[in-house]
Amino acid sequence: MTATNAKIVLSTFWRKFDTYLRYVLSRFGIKPKSILGITPGRGHIRRDVADIIYESRSHEILAWLAMHPYPKSFVILDDREYAGLGVLKSRFVHTSSSVGITDRDAQEALKILRRPAGGAKDPVLGWLV
């Protein structure tokens, strides 16, 4: 996080517990201001009433990107493969739910973050427009 000044958008089912997640992340040295927001859609809360229920986490991420269309760069770190489908695949690092983010995952995420969003090798933002 410090190497890139990255911000976090939560797409986890637990995203509606953002206050708690800010606390947990702060225990790992991640400042609460680093959390930029959450993706739209239904969270883990059973009674959650969302305007739209998305087909997958990838669709939630694409919806967030459509509402915030000009990130300099982004990477998706998730233990669920369906968070990096289609045009998001080139920006996805698949982590392990039993291990967490490894040094290898972090290095791959840095490599992706250093690649600007858009352009010929990144179809995501072109697809959104």
Summary of the structure (lengths in Angstrom):
residues: 129
radius of gyration: 14.4
end to end distance: 28.3
largest distance: 42.1
contacts: 323
relative contact order: 0.14
helix: 42%
strand: 12%
